[in-house]
Amino acid sequence: MALQTLKGMQDILPADIKRWQAVEAQLAALATAYGYEEIRTPVLEPLELIKRGVGQHTDIVQKEMYAFEDQGGTQICARPDATAPVMRAYLQHHLEQLKPITKLFYIAPLFRHERPQKGRYRQFHQFGVEVMGKRAASIDVELILLATDIVHMFELPNPRLEINSLGDQASRQVYREIVQTYFGKFVDHLSEHEKMRLQENPLRLLDSKNPNLQDAIANVPSILDYLNDDSKQFFDDVLEGLTVNNVDFAVNTSIVRGLDYYCDTSFEIKVDDLGAQDTVVGGGRYDGLSQQLGGHAVPASGFAMGIERLLLSTANLATGSMTNIVVLPLGTKVEAHALQLAHQLRTQSKQSAIHFLPNNSSLKSGLRAASKYNAQHVLIIGEQEQAKGLILWKNFASGEQVEIPLNDLAKTLKEIV
């Protein structure tokens, strides 16, 4: 058997790429309209960055990393998350010196060694946005407005915004102890992995899928009862901002997100038709991340969404269509001239795909090959046409064909395409 992709990896073939390109272009355009600028960070990052940023006790770090030691002895990983690398870039390049509020977006492949399932792969792609420099409820509201605009732009089925507050660091520490004590009463129902979580990161038990814990989770004390005054006011301001902007939401106190760097605002947008993986957007505030990475304090907030999951919910996405034009030389003596013509056409029309098909044994075989490119138009050049300064233009749909002087080709192209 020929070699194949690794488990959980997929090829994105030409038949699918137009949908990917359409989604990515629309996401980038909307983010730009909101004032975001694109950033691209390396696929490979220091392992220590991810351990510090994502959290030593998260499933990602403990079980899902693609990590290795390079030839120089440096511990490296393929990034499983983009927020920590973006914050690293912000700190490394002193982006705070350029603007008081830095707004960045990315479209990037990420890597996690987890069980493949519908909408989830070991190499997957995320669109994400990060806002750094200010702590303000209005920033979180604007962030959620962008997320809901994306959901509506792609007409995702039955979107539902769920939101919670994790409180600031002080509130979170108090609640962590409350949750640890609470689940300690159900230790007999915990798996070995969950017992470890109880000691290291008890808040992660709130989104456990263990059927023996669901009643306990349903009755866990609410984190909203343990917010200090500052965190409570911040959350109230976020909810008020959403209400003023006519954004429907439901408060869900079980939303804790999977990464340690979140604080205060935490939210998800869920849709129908994705089964267990119904969350398409997840994000929130992470004011402490920069200091975890060894930098100065940087208030920050952001969200991410999986491109694969988005595509699952946008089966009817309009991709736009380009006109396919085939340049068909008949005979090797005219191929250089025909290639020159194809190059000229490519510089004149950005709305057309110009295919150059040399080495044709006959006109019939050349036209048969052109049909495989879904050609709407075929430009045929033989030795006679070259000598006369003409080109034979064939409309594939109607079968009509006409001789056109080469000097008139640019004008004709504008009229037809």
Rosetta blueprint (number, residue, H / E / L):
1 M L
2 A L
3 L L
4 Q L
5 T L
6 L L
7 K L
8 G L
9 M L
10 Q L
11 D L
12 I L
13 L L
14 P H
15 A H
16 D H
17 I H
18 K H
19 R H
20 W H
21 Q H
22 A H
23 V H
24 E H
25 A H
26 Q H
27 L H
28 A H
29 A H
30 L H
31 A H
32 T H
33 A H
34 Y L
35 G L
36 Y L
37 E E
38 E E
39 I L
40 R L
41 T L
42 P L
43 V L
44 L E
45 E E
46 P E
47 L H
48 E H
49 L H
50 I H
51 K H
52 R H
53 G H
54 V H
55 G L
56 Q L
57 H L
58 T L
59 D H
60 I H
61 V H
62 Q H
63 K H
64 E L
65 M L
66 Y E
67 A E
68 F E
69 E E
70 D L
71 Q L
72 G L
73 G L
74 T L
75 Q E
76 I E
77 C E
78 A E
79 R L
80 P L
81 D L
82 A L
83 T H
84 A H
85 P H
86 V H
87 M H
88 R H
89 A H
90 Y H
91 L H
92 Q H
93 H L
94 H L
95 L H
96 E H
97 Q H
98 L L
99 K L
100 P L
101 I L
102 T E
103 K E
104 L E
105 F E
106 Y E
107 I E
108 A E
109 P E
110 L E
111 F E
112 R L
113 H L
114 E L
115 R L
116 P L
117 Q E
118 K L
119 G L
120 R E
121 Y L
122 R L
123 Q E
124 F E
125 H E
126 Q E
127 F E
128 G E
129 V E
130 E E
131 V E
132 M E
133 G L
134 K L
135 R L
136 A L
137 A H
138 S H
139 I H
140 D H
141 V H
142 E H
143 L H
144 I H
145 L H
146 L H
147 A H
148 T H
149 D H
150 I H
151 V H
152 H H
153 M H
154 F L
155 E L
156 L L
157 P L
158 N L
159 P L
160 R E
161 L E
162 E E
163 I E
164 N E
165 S E
166 L L
167 G L
168 D L
169 Q H
170 A H
171 S H
172 R H
173 Q H
174 V H
175 Y H
176 R H
177 E H
178 I H
179 V H
180 Q H
181 T H
182 Y H
183 F H
184 G H
185 K L
186 F L
187 V H
188 D H
189 H H
190 L L
191 S L
192 E H
193 H H
194 E H
195 K H
196 M H
197 R H
198 L H
199 Q H
200 E H
201 N L
202 P H
203 L H
204 R H
205 L H
206 L H
207 D H
208 S L
209 K L
210 N L
211 P H
212 N H
213 L H
214 Q H
215 D H
216 A H
217 I H
218 A H
219 N L
220 V L
221 P L
222 S L
223 I H
224 L H
225 D H
226 Y H
227 L L
228 N L
229 D H
230 D H
231 S H
232 K H
233 Q H
234 F H
235 F H
236 D H
237 D H
238 V H
239 L H
240 E H
241 G H
242 L H
243 T H
244 V H
245 N L
246 N L
247 V L
248 D L
249 F L
250 A E
251 V E
252 N L
253 T L
254 S L
255 I L
256 V L
257 R L
258 G L
259 L L
260 D L
261 Y L
262 Y L
263 C E
264 D E
265 T E
266 S E
267 F E
268 E E
269 I E
270 K E
271 V L
272 D L
273 D L
274 L L
275 G L
276 A L
277 Q L
278 D L
279 T E
280 V E
281 V E
282 G E
283 G E
284 G E
285 R E
286 Y L
287 D L
288 G L
289 L H
290 S H
291 Q H
292 Q H
293 L L
294 G L
295 G L
296 H L
297 A L
298 V L
299 P L
300 A E
301 S E
302 G E
303 F E
304 A E
305 M E
306 G E
307 I H
308 E H
309 R H
310 L H
311 L H
312 L H
313 S L
314 T L
315 A L
316 N L
317 L L
318 A L
319 T L
320 G L
321 S L
322 M L
323 T E
324 N E
325 I E
326 V E
327 V E
328 L E
329 P E
330 L L
331 G L
332 T H
333 K H
334 V H
335 E H
336 A H
337 H H
338 A H
339 L H
340 Q H
341 L H
342 A H
343 H H
344 Q H
345 L H
346 R H
347 T H
348 Q H
349 S L
350 K L
351 Q L
352 S E
353 A E
354 I E
355 H E
356 F E
357 L L
358 P L
359 N L
360 N L
361 S L
362 S L
363 L H
364 K H
365 S H
366 G H
367 L H
368 R H
369 A H
370 A H
371 S H
372 K L
373 Y L
374 N L
375 A L
376 Q L
377 H E
378 V E
379 L E
380 I E
381 I E
382 G L
383 E H
384 Q H
385 E H
386 Q H
387 A H
388 K H
389 G L
390 L E
391 I E
392 L E
393 W E
394 K E
395 N E
396 F L
397 A L
398 S L
399 G L
400 E L
401 Q E
402 V E
403 E E
404 I E
405 P E
406 L H
407 N H
408 D H
409 L H
410 A H
411 K H
412 T H
413 L H
414 K H
415 E H
416 I H
417 V L
